Amino acid sequence: MIERDGARISLWQDTVPAFEPASVISKEKYDVVIAGGGMTGLTLALQLQQHGLKCIVLEAQNIGFGTTGGTTAHLNTLLDTPYTRIIKNFGMESARVVASATRAALQLVKDNIDQYNISCGFEEAPGFLFSQTDDQQKELEDIYDACVDVGVEVELTGAIPVPFAFNKAIRIPRQARFHPLRYLQGIAGVFEKEGGAIVQHCRVISCERLNDSGKVLKVETSEGNFLADHLVYATHIPPGINILHLRCPAYRSYAIAVKLEDDSYPEGLIYDMYDPYRYYRTQEIDGTRYLIAGGEDHKTGEESNTSGRFLKLESHVRSHFNVAEVVHQWSSQYFEPVDGLPYIGHLPGNPDNVYVATGYGGNGITYSHVAALLLRSLILGYENPYGEVFHPGRVKPVAGFAEFVKHNADVVKQLAGKWFSKEELHELAGLAPGEGKVVQYEEHTLALYKDDAGALHAVNPACTHLKCSVRWNAAEKSWDCPCHGSRFSFDGEVLTGPAVTNLEPAEIRSLETEEKMR
Ligand code: FES
């Protein structure tokens, strides 16, 4: 099993072995360093390696650790941002480009699977979107018209494959589903065979030009420096401090995988129209079928009862399906672009050979492949029709951003040389095993967690990105930052950027032991 950025175990994690890279690492310059061993990073790496570039993927944890290990893996051309909104925000021509890019992305997945014989349960299946109120019906009719206008295959249908009452529905042919981690590990294996290198447990921290005149980049990582002609941040959100963090708020989404008593596993990828919406699909893994349902989304760090979201989702599924067993429950993160489309291309505020792909919303598998196609062209110097519509440079400068960053970017350190009494903290916090909370202790604020064995773990709650106070996520046993979505383990290790530095640890000592030692 591989590790993921939370305590819950996803269906995908539980059904793959750990990935052991077989790469030979060179200290010579690489053509491309890719930060992030998820769907975007490895798909792009393979594309570039096949074009003769020497690439290395540096993953801060293990490949698939981030949202690739927690997605529900819908491959769709019907996007979370409806084409009605894309047309309104970007115009008809751009919306047609988006539709064509998503179709090309699905084709790339299929081509990879066929060409490299990747066994990952891939199946094409239709998508369904259904309305249940008059307002939703009007919205659905507009979405149908917009799909027709931009060239997405779509038809009205009188039947949907889930047992819900509905007043109208559309069917979108040739969507798809697969096991994302089996696909990812397949791609990683081919990439290494083609001469590419993968390093796990190597966090990219920053980069700068090697010298003023040249274009070569010095990429600083937790395992030393690498030289490269290009750097791609395929880290879901770029690390450090960037204007894109103000344009991509972070959300959590919840998923469960259940076995049914009967054979009513729905064919297709199915979505209702509530906000947040719920989604359903079936996946067969090693001869066993699972119904996967998701939803209950909220902004990261803004829900105090994260475990309750699973209960709501489960109760909803049980009220419509004959559930025999809930096999897995897990949550994952996505970054929602404020204008509705991802940011793929040059990373604003960086040298022109530094790139980013972020803001996928709930369409990460599709957009990761759009990003692979687009970034491949940018790095190889080819024209690409998708370049303009996804260009991160479309973000307008924010007044005062530079001062804001300067003011907030001091290193967060308050606890050095201090220690806290274990007995007093136990009494003050009154935590049950497995619980965490932010507490005030004398003049200090601590993020305190009591593990299942009763031991306390304390860290400074000031997020190391821009100092917001983290909040406890009981479902995933993590400290989540409500400002830009950084997440940390219960003892402060970075799970999700943009932060690159762990939360400051606080030392806890037993008064009893201290006294005995005096
Ligand atoms: Fe920006 Fe925490 S993620 S302050």
Residues whose N, C-alpha, C, O or C-beta is under 5 A from the ligand:
A	BS01	FES	C463 H465 L466 K467 C468 C481 C483 H484 G485 S486
